[in-house]
Structure formats: structure tokens, C-alpha cells
């Protein structure tokens, strides 16, 4: 029989588990080392392993199962360096809630939203030059190249978005 303190902890975690990212589920920092993630996984799986609760009421078993599955899911993603990097990027992005779970369909959608680097050769050239300028923190040069790319393809949303981003950066620097 489980004690009341654990029952409260279980109920609380069960209620919020869908709002937690994998780092929060394993109670590790995003900069955690592989060993820390592994240890957190073993600790979590030891606490919430369904076999420990086979004699508990179905309500408790259901909650434990859900939490255990999430602990395993978190470990599976965070222990793979490529999946972890991609997951971290998405979960720290503007649509955090959408990517809390590592769903291949959503990830495919996120990767398909890749930037449109242009259709015409000149637009592509200017956009690539703008990206190089941005990488070198030459925002004025990037702005000029983006303006040229936009002249070639005025309806390219990627060019428009990047141009706005650069003008915002330049405006904030003028304000300093």
C-alpha cells in the first residue's frame, strides 16, 4: 500500500505531466551531462515502475503508467544527442507547448517549414550573402542584401521575415 505523501505527489505530477518538457520530467537542467540524464532516468523509473504498483487500485496504476511512459520517453529523446539538440531547439522556441512531446509528425512539420531561400538565382545569391553577413554580425550589409533579394522576389515570406528581424536588430542598436 502506498503512503498518502506519495499519493499526493503522484496526483500532482499526473495533473501537470502534459505541461512539462522532458528536462522537467527528469528534473535535469538543459545543460545536463549524459550521466546526469541517465541517473535521473533510473531514479524516475525506479520510483514509477508499474511493476511496483501491480496490487494498487486501477486509478493508481493508470497514473503510474502514464508517468513511467513519459519518463521513458524523456530518456529516449534526451539520451540521443541528435534528438536532444533538435528537441531543445523546438522546446525553447516560440511554439513550446506544441513540441513538449517528441512527435515525429510535428517534427517533420517543423523541418518542412524550412526557409525558402529563393527561386531565382540572383535572389538566392543575395539571400546567401545576407546570411553570411548576419553570421559575421554585419547587419547593415545583411539589410542591403535582403533588400536586393526582396526586389527579386517581393512575395518571399522568408526574405520579408529576415528583413524585419534585421531592421529590428539595427533599430535596437541605434537605441543603445
N, C-alpha and C positions, 0 to 999 in steps of 0.2 A: 504494500500500500504506500502510495506517495504522500509526502507530508504537505501541509497546507501552503507552506512557503514556496515549495516547488510548483504547486498547482497554480498559485498566483503568478509566478514567473512564467510558467508555460502559457497561461491565458494571455498575459500581457504581450509576450513575444508573438503568439499566434495572431493577435489582433493587428500588429504592426508589420509583420513579416513581409507583406506585399509592398510596403513602402520603403523597405531597406535595400540598399545595394549590397553586393557581395562582400565588400570590405566591412560593412556594418554587421552583416550576418556573422562573419567570422571574428568580428571585433579586432580587426587589424587596421593599421594605417595604410594608406595607398602606397607608401614608400617601403612597406614591409618586405623583408627578405623572404626568399622561398622557404627557408627553415621555419620562419615565424608563421607563415601561411599553413605549412604542413602541421605544425604544432597546434595551431588554432583549430584546424580541421579535426585532428584527432581528439582534442578536448571536446569540441562540439559534438562529434559523432559518438563519443563515449557517453556524454550526458543524454543525448536524444536518440540513441539507437532503439529502434522499435522493439527489438527482442527483450529489452529490459522491462517493457510495459505490456507484455502479452496478456497478463492477468488483470489489467486495468479495464475500466468501462470503455466501450467503443468511442465515446466522446474524447477521452484522453488519448486513446490510440490514434484517432484521426489527427489530432493536433500534433502529437509527437511525430507521426509520419510526415506531415507537411513540413514541419521544421527540419526534420532529418533530411528530407529530399532537398531542401534549399541549402542546407549545409554542404551536402554532396555536390550540388550544382555549383555552388560558390567555389568549392575547391577545384572542381573540374576546370572551371574557367580561369581562376587565378593562378593555378599551378602551370598553366600553359603560357609561356611568355608572349606568344603572338596574340592569343585570345585575350590575355590580360591587357596588353597595350591597347588593343582595339576597344575592348570593353571600357577601359579607363577613359579613353578619349570620348566615347559616347556618353558615359555616365557623368562626365564633367562638362558636357555640352549643354546647350540651351534646352534640349528636349530630354532631360534627365529621366523623368518619370517613364517615358516611353521605352527606355533602354535598361531599366533596372534588372530585367531578366535577359539572359543571353539567348535570344530567339533568332535563329538563323534567317527566318523570313524578314524580320526587321533589320537585321544586319545587312542582308542583301539589298534591301531598300535603301539603307544608309549609304552603301557603297555605290549604288546605282545613281545616287544624287551627285555623282562626281561633277566637278566643274566642267562647264562647256568651254573648252579652250579655243573655240572659234572654228569657223568653217573655211574661211578664205585664208590663203597662205599668208597674206600681209597681216591680217588680224591676229593669226596665231603667233606670228613673229613678234608683233608689238606686245601681245599679252605675255609671252615668254620673257621678253625684255623687262616688262613691268614686274613680273615675279622675281626676276633676278635682282632688280633694283630694290624690291621690298626686302629680299633676303639680305641685301647689303645695307639696309636701313636708309636707302636713298629714296625717300618718299616723294620728293619733288620730281625726280626722274621717273618714278613709277606713275605719278599722276599724268605726266606728259604722254608716256607710252600708253596708258589706259585711255586717254582722250583720243589718241590716234586709233587704237583698237575699236573704240566705240564709233568713230567715224566710219570705219569699215563695216561694222556690224552693230547698228544702233539698237537692235532688238535683243542683243545678247544679255541675258539677265546676270550671268556671272560677271561680265565686264562691268555692268552697272553697279552690282553689289560691291565689287572690289574697289571701284572708283569712289563710292560713298565711304567705304571703310578708310581709304587713304585720305580723302578730304577731311574726314573726322579726325584722323591722327594729326594731320597738318594743322587743323584748327585748334586742337588741344595744345599743340606745341607752341602756337602763337600766343595762347592764353597764359603760358608759363612765365 
